[in-house]
Amino acid sequence: MESIPYGRQNITAADIEAVVAVLRSDFLTQGPTVPDFERAVADRVHARHAVAVNSATSALHAACLAMGLGAGDIIWTSPISFVASANCGLYCGARVDFVDIDRETFNLCPEALARKLAQAERKSALPKIVVVVHMAGQPCNLQAIHTLSRRYGFRIIEDASHAIGASYRGNAIGNCEFSDATVFSFHPVKIITTGEGGMVLTNDPELARKAALFRSHGVTRDKRQMIREPDGPWYYEQLELGFNYRMTDIQAALGLSQLRRLDDSVEARHRLAKRYAELLAGLPVSVPVQRSDVRSAFHLYVIRLQLDRIDRSRREVFEAMRADGIGVNVHYIPIYAQPYYERMDIQRADFPQSEAYYREAISLPMFPTLSSVQQDRVAASLRSALIS
Ligand SMILES: *Cc1c(COP(=O)(O)O)cnc(C)c1O
């Protein structure tokens, strides 16, 4: 039987036409389609500024640089995320530390954050930036984290790689009402794709200007930003040590076309989530809980095994499902447990919720074109893996 992946892009004829049109045009990169895509995403999520880049990893790096993160600074994030949420701090020479997750949402826990901030204040070791991750597409408790940011003076970056199309208290994730910047990913497993790609959203014109500089070598052709008088019409100026993190117009065309289906796509994910909850009712697993003040984008569907009710390990269940051709996955290994991070002397015992999560979590296939027949197969495989 054909195997079912955990996530899959959805490319339509309209997407292909949009890409081909750019291929036939004058600009493959640095043309008009990138700013069109930036405007469309900014308008969609009600942010003032958008800077498109070649990945969410680059977007996180550019956002940290734009906030002036550097050596001697500290950045915190959630351990239950992709390594990129933390690596952005290391790229800037900052020290990285983690805040434990909430048991129900798998998001950075505001109470754990409050406790850690109080301790850090006593040691004069407060973070400059906290990267919050909307895990699986479910928005964090942004209000509580924002209140703490006011008291302790840190900046907030939302890693919304899973969460374009999600909303918090009725407003779109990406509007940056409770943060300094929000980052989206357009990798093919995410909600909408550009092949590879990412974006920084912000309402702060200075952050947007700096992120755009870091995207393209730190070079500007904008007279208003220049330090010297141009010595000719060819003149450009390097103001920062930037990178080539640019998105191509080919990618932006795909993104613009995909963006038109964002609502349908999130709607389809919600239908699948509802159906999973019905299919899995009564099994010794916990299904995702959606808080009442948010709407998840359901990038992932993460279940937790109730290990005290079964005599199988997570690994056994996982391997049995893989043997059935079900592309289950684990999101994520706690970042502090990676060999690269182990040398930073982080105590696993400080993160009991992340440790418990990592013992129990399995991501089931979740993508808009997942059929009912396929979903039934996933549920049947899980049932037999748990019970037989
Ligand atoms: C996918 C992902 C990233 C990295 O995105 P890229 O676009 O592949 O660089 C960062 N953070 C989280 C939470 C992700 O899921």
The ligand as a MOL file (V3000), in Angstrom:
LIG
                    3D

  0  0  0     0  0            999 V3000
M  V30 BEGIN CTAB
M  V30 COUNTS 15 15 0 0 0
M  V30 BEGIN ATOM
M  V30 1 C 10.2110 25.0140 9.7350 0
M  V30 2 C 10.5580 25.7860 10.9380 0
M  V30 3 C 11.5890 26.7340 10.9610 0
M  V30 4 C 12.5300 26.9200 9.8200 0
M  V30 5 O 11.8810 27.2230 8.6530 0
M  V30 6 P 12.6880 27.2680 7.2760 0
M  V30 7 O 11.8150 28.0800 6.3770 0
M  V30 8 O 12.8320 25.8370 6.8170 0
M  V30 9 O 14.0130 27.9010 7.5270 0
M  V30 10 C 11.7730 27.4910 12.1010 0
M  V30 11 N 10.9970 27.3170 13.1830 0
M  V30 12 C 10.0250 26.3950 13.2120 0
M  V30 13 C 9.1830 26.2710 14.4360 0
M  V30 14 C 9.7820 25.5890 12.1020 0
M  V30 15 O 8.8290 24.6500 12.1440 0
M  V30 END ATOM
M  V30 BEGIN BOND
M  V30 1 1 1 2
M  V30 2 1 2 3
M  V30 3 2 2 14
M  V30 4 1 3 4
M  V30 5 2 3 10
M  V30 6 1 4 5
M  V30 7 1 5 6
M  V30 8 2 6 7
M  V30 9 1 6 8
M  V30 10 1 6 9
M  V30 11 1 10 11
M  V30 12 2 11 12
M  V30 13 1 12 13
M  V30 14 1 12 14
M  V30 15 1 14 15
M  V30 END BOND
M  V30 END CTAB
M  END
